[in-house]
């Protein structure tokens, strides 16, 4: 799978509105057949920073994403709301979903 983590620093006056600003792009991406997940979180340390964790099934799915109409629209619509260019980590990993974090395993009583 293609695993991507990106940090978006939003203009301070628009930070609270970012979920609405990015909603159309987010919903369209989540609807892609090759999208495994596309999830936003807000930084606890910096309220203007949002972290996007996304994954695509394979190179073809990631390629389809960056060639989609909604991706091209986002390239035009989202930057005016940003304080700086987003930063990204993009890797291919040999798994298809989240693994359990064994070091913090939760034991449940039967």
Helices and strands as residue ranges (DSSP letters): E 2-9, G 12-17, H 18-21, H 23-30, E 35-42, E 49-56, H 59-66, H 69-77, G 79-81, E 87-92, G 102-104
